Amino acid sequence: MQLNLPRPRSLAWAILLQVIPPPSDDIIKCLKTHRNFYNDLKSKLSMDPRAVVGDDPLSQNDESAWKQHFCDNELQALILQDVVRTFPDEPYFRDSKVQNLMVSVLFFWARSHTVGYRQGMHEVLAPLLLELYIDRKHAPTALCNTLKCFLDEAYLEHDS
């Protein structure tokens, strides 16, 4: 008899990378906290410069929302240059939605860490993202609550 068990390698990686606690702790609570943090970070860093009253688009002031907007666009373009080269023989990484997701994850990571973005970071993200995707795609329909929460497709970007 063969059991049809999920192979959540991505869950093991999340535990080993200390993104979530070992199984004895409350994984669902930790996942929700992590995902909320990502949502908050995304909201904070995705500000529309047109919403800032009195800010000049030509301003070179470091506090200018427009200057940050243009710097962000340059950073995203730099990240995209690397992302489009990710595993060229793997069809999953040719999908524009996947490429946009990778740019988002790497952009928000770079903006929230002092080291910023460095060439090759897409090669670290790619295997993690692929495992998260595969685990979600091949998950059996009957899962315990913890695995349902962990393998929720709506949070592929957050969990990457």
C-alpha atoms as a printed R data frame, in Angstrom:
    type eleno elety resid chain resno      x      y       z
1   ATOM     1    CA   MET     A     1  0.000  0.000   0.000
2   ATOM     2    CA   GLN     A     2  1.409  3.375  -0.984
3   ATOM     3    CA   LEU     A     3  0.455  6.407   1.074
4   ATOM     4    CA   ASN     A     4 -0.201  9.580  -0.859
5   ATOM     5    CA   LEU     A     5  1.560 11.930   1.538
6   ATOM     6    CA   PRO     A     6  2.595 15.470   0.664
7   ATOM     7    CA   ARG     A     7  6.302 16.141   0.222
8   ATOM     8    CA   PRO     A     8  6.514 19.631   1.637
9   ATOM     9    CA   ARG     A     9 10.245 20.183   1.224
10  ATOM    10    CA   SER     A    10  9.486 23.895   1.405
11  ATOM    11    CA   LEU     A    11  8.070 23.382   4.914
12  ATOM    12    CA   ALA     A    12 11.330 21.768   6.000
13  ATOM    13    CA   TRP     A    13 13.290 24.677   4.497
14  ATOM    14    CA   ALA     A    14 11.085 27.206   6.284
15  ATOM    15    CA   ILE     A    15 11.762 25.463   9.594
16  ATOM    16    CA   LEU     A    16 15.518 25.130   8.947
17  ATOM    17    CA   LEU     A    17 15.787 28.784   7.868
18  ATOM    18    CA   GLN     A    18 13.895 29.703  11.056
19  ATOM    19    CA   VAL     A    19 11.099 31.431   9.140
20  ATOM    20    CA   ILE     A    20  8.670 29.332  11.155
21  ATOM    21    CA   PRO     A    21  9.236 27.507  14.450
22  ATOM    22    CA   PRO     A    22  9.748 23.753  14.822
23  ATOM    23    CA   PRO     A    23  6.529 21.696  14.621
24  ATOM    24    CA   SER     A    24  6.048 21.720  18.381
25  ATOM    25    CA   ASP     A    25  5.225 25.455  18.316
26  ATOM    26    CA   ASP     A    26  2.274 27.268  16.758
27  ATOM    27    CA   ILE     A    27  3.128 27.222  13.056
28  ATOM    28    CA   ILE     A    28 -0.154 28.748  11.878
29  ATOM    29    CA   LYS     A    29  0.246 31.761  14.168
30  ATOM    30    CA   CYS     A    30  3.841 32.232  12.991
31  ATOM    31    CA   LEU     A    31  2.840 31.979   9.313
32  ATOM    32    CA   LYS     A    32  0.116 34.583   9.773
33  ATOM    33    CA   THR     A    33  2.558 36.927  11.528
34  ATOM    34    CA   HIS     A    34  5.130 36.483   8.738
35  ATOM    35    CA   ARG     A    35  2.532 37.055   6.008
36  ATOM    36    CA   ASN     A    36  1.124 40.131   7.753
37  ATOM    37    CA   PHE     A    37  4.657 41.520   8.036
38  ATOM    38    CA   TYR     A    38  5.135 41.036   4.288
39  ATOM    39    CA   ASN     A    39  1.793 42.739   3.548
40  ATOM    40    CA   ASP     A    40  2.733 45.683   5.784
41  ATOM    41    CA   LEU     A    41  6.160 45.968   4.153
42  ATOM    42    CA   LYS     A    42  4.587 45.868   0.704
43  ATOM    43    CA   SER     A    43  2.094 48.586   1.624
44  ATOM    44    CA   LYS     A    44  4.783 50.778   3.147
45  ATOM    45    CA   LEU     A    45  7.170 50.474   0.197
46  ATOM    46    CA   SER     A    46  4.552 50.678  -2.568
47  ATOM    47    CA   MET     A    47  3.636 54.301  -2.007
48  ATOM    48    CA   ASP     A    48  2.372 56.313  -4.970
49  ATOM    49    CA   PRO     A    49  4.509 59.488  -5.194
50  ATOM    50    CA   ARG     A    50  1.507 61.374  -6.607
51  ATOM    51    CA   ALA     A    51 -0.168 60.962  -3.211
52  ATOM    52    CA   VAL     A    52  2.456 63.193  -1.564
53  ATOM    53    CA   VAL     A    53  1.259 66.785  -1.781
54  ATOM    54    CA   GLY     A    54  3.892 69.379  -2.659
55  ATOM    55    CA   ASP     A    55  6.608 66.930  -3.689
56  ATOM    56    CA   ASP     A    56  8.348 67.902  -6.921
57  ATOM    57    CA   PRO     A    57  9.035 65.045  -9.401
58  ATOM    58    CA   LEU     A    58 12.355 66.713 -10.283
59  ATOM    59    CA   SER     A    59 13.478 66.998  -6.669
60  ATOM    60    CA   GLN     A    60 16.875 65.528  -5.786
61  ATOM    61    CA   ASN     A    61 16.123 65.748  -2.059
62  ATOM    62    CA   ASP     A    62 16.764 62.398  -0.352
63  ATOM    63    CA   GLU     A    63 13.396 62.709   1.409
64  ATOM    64    CA   SER     A    64 11.502 63.137  -1.883
65  ATOM    65    CA   ALA     A    65  8.914 60.453  -2.621
66  ATOM    66    CA   TRP     A    66  9.564 61.009  -6.326
67  ATOM    67    CA   LYS     A    67 13.304 60.443  -5.968
68  ATOM    68    CA   GLN     A    68 12.580 57.201  -4.102
69  ATOM    69    CA   HIS     A    69 10.065 56.225  -6.784
70  ATOM    70    CA   PHE     A    70 12.659 56.638  -9.552
71  ATOM    71    CA   CYS     A    71 15.299 54.772  -7.512
72  ATOM    72    CA   ASP     A    72 12.783 51.960  -6.927
73  ATOM    73    CA   ASN     A    73 12.088 51.732 -10.662
74  ATOM    74    CA   GLU     A    74 15.827 51.442 -11.355
75  ATOM    75    CA   LEU     A    75 16.190 48.732  -8.710
76  ATOM    76    CA   GLN     A    76 13.257 46.764 -10.120
77  ATOM    77    CA   ALA     A    77 14.723 47.014 -13.640
78  ATOM    78    CA   LEU     A    78 18.071 45.725 -12.341
79  ATOM    79    CA   ILE     A    79 16.385 42.812 -10.569
80  ATOM    80    CA   LEU     A    80 14.331 42.001 -13.677
81  ATOM    81    CA   GLN     A    81 17.541 41.747 -15.745
82  ATOM    82    CA   ASP     A    82 18.648 38.889 -13.488
83  ATOM    83    CA   VAL     A    83 15.218 37.309 -13.078
84  ATOM    84    CA   VAL     A    84 14.642 36.848 -16.825
85  ATOM    85    CA   ARG     A    85 17.864 34.781 -16.935
86  ATOM    86    CA   THR     A    86 16.731 32.433 -14.158
87  ATOM    87    CA   PHE     A    87 16.961 28.749 -15.149
88  ATOM    88    CA   PRO     A    88 16.363 29.347 -18.874
89  ATOM    89    CA   ASP     A    89 15.517 25.670 -19.519
90  ATOM    90    CA   GLU     A    90 12.827 25.552 -16.813
91  ATOM    91    CA   PRO     A    91  9.425 26.612 -18.272
92  ATOM    92    CA   TYR     A    92  8.110 27.671 -14.850
93  ATOM    93    CA   PHE     A    93 10.579 30.571 -14.761
94  ATOM    94    CA   ARG     A    94  9.624 31.761 -18.267
95  ATOM    95    CA   ASP     A    95  6.124 32.688 -17.027
96  ATOM    96    CA   SER     A    96  5.802 36.478 -16.701
97  ATOM    97    CA   LYS     A    97  3.678 36.099 -13.528
98  ATOM    98    CA   VAL     A    98  6.465 34.101 -11.888
99  ATOM    99    CA   GLN     A    99  9.057 36.643 -13.033
100 ATOM   100    CA   ASN     A   100  6.968 39.515 -11.624
101 ATOM   101    CA   LEU     A   101  6.541 37.616  -8.352
102 ATOM   102    CA   MET     A   102 10.317 37.122  -8.130
103 ATOM   103    CA   VAL     A   103 10.953 40.808  -8.828
104 ATOM   104    CA   SER     A   104  8.478 41.741  -6.072
105 ATOM   105    CA   VAL     A   105  9.989 39.401  -3.501
106 ATOM   106    CA   LEU     A   106 13.557 40.480  -4.267
107 ATOM   107    CA   PHE     A   107 12.624 44.168  -4.428
108 ATOM   108    CA   PHE     A   108 10.861 44.187  -1.050
109 ATOM   109    CA   TRP     A   109 13.684 42.159   0.481
110 ATOM   110    CA   ALA     A   110 16.305 44.556  -0.912
111 ATOM   111    CA   ARG     A   111 14.432 47.633   0.286
112 ATOM   112    CA   SER     A   112 14.067 46.236   3.807
113 ATOM   113    CA   HIS     A   113 17.669 45.037   4.307
114 ATOM   114    CA   THR     A   114 20.765 47.210   4.388
115 ATOM   115    CA   VAL     A   115 22.693 44.904   2.054
116 ATOM   116    CA   GLY     A   116 20.192 45.689  -0.710
117 ATOM   117    CA   TYR     A   117 20.024 43.632  -3.879
118 ATOM   118    CA   ARG     A   118 23.057 41.798  -5.187
119 ATOM   119    CA   GLN     A   119 23.435 39.979  -8.478
120 ATOM   120    CA   GLY     A   120 22.695 36.288  -8.024
121 ATOM   121    CA   MET     A   121 20.052 36.633  -5.323
122 ATOM   122    CA   HIS     A   122 17.495 35.432  -7.872
123 ATOM   123    CA   GLU     A   123 19.378 32.122  -7.952
124 ATOM   124    CA   VAL     A   124 18.818 31.735  -4.206
125 ATOM   125    CA   LEU     A   125 15.122 32.598  -4.480
126 ATOM   126    CA   ALA     A   126 14.395 30.393  -7.510
127 ATOM   127    CA   PRO     A   127 14.750 26.926  -5.896
128 ATOM   128    CA   LEU     A   128 12.774 28.068  -2.844
129 ATOM   129    CA   LEU     A   129 10.008 29.464  -5.022
130 ATOM   130    CA   LEU     A   130  9.906 26.345  -7.191
131 ATOM   131    CA   GLU     A   131  9.624 24.086  -4.137
132 ATOM   132    CA   LEU     A   132  6.856 26.244  -2.665
133 ATOM   133    CA   TYR     A   133  5.008 26.056  -5.991
134 ATOM   134    CA   ILE     A   134  5.469 22.282  -6.392
135 ATOM   135    CA   ASP     A   135  4.390 21.596  -2.809
136 ATOM   136    CA   ARG     A   136  1.224 23.622  -3.352
137 ATOM   137    CA   LYS     A   137  0.504 22.107  -6.758
138 ATOM   138    CA   HIS     A   138  0.863 18.497  -5.622
139 ATOM   139    CA   ALA     A   139 -0.696 18.787  -2.173
140 ATOM   140    CA   PRO     A   140 -3.484 16.274  -1.546
141 ATOM   141    CA   THR     A   141 -6.918 17.764  -0.984
142 ATOM   142    CA   ALA     A   142 -7.264 16.297   2.513
143 ATOM   143    CA   LEU     A   143 -4.659 18.072   4.639
144 ATOM   144    CA   CYS     A   144 -4.438 18.934   8.294
145 ATOM   145    CA   ASN     A   145 -5.064 22.607   9.163
146 ATOM   146    CA   THR     A   146 -1.362 23.365   9.545
147 ATOM   147    CA   LEU     A   147 -0.468 22.084   6.077
148 ATOM   148    CA   LYS     A   148 -3.543 23.775   4.561
149 ATOM   149    CA   CYS     A   149 -2.339 27.061   6.014
150 ATOM   150    CA   PHE     A   150  1.265 26.497   4.939
151 ATOM   151    CA   LEU     A   151  0.404 25.395   1.400
152 ATOM   152    CA   ASP     A   152 -2.158 28.145   0.744
153 ATOM   153    CA   GLU     A   153 -1.572 29.249  -2.872
154 ATOM   154    CA   ALA     A   154 -2.623 32.812  -2.079
155 ATOM   155    CA   TYR     A   155  0.600 33.267  -0.099
156 ATOM   156    CA   LEU     A   156  3.198 31.974  -2.569
157 ATOM   157    CA   GLU     A   157  4.764 35.448  -2.827
158 ATOM   158    CA   HIS     A   158  4.663 36.055   0.934
159 ATOM   159    CA   ASP     A   159  6.257 32.718   1.754
160 ATOM   160    CA   SER     A   160  9.022 33.121  -0.816
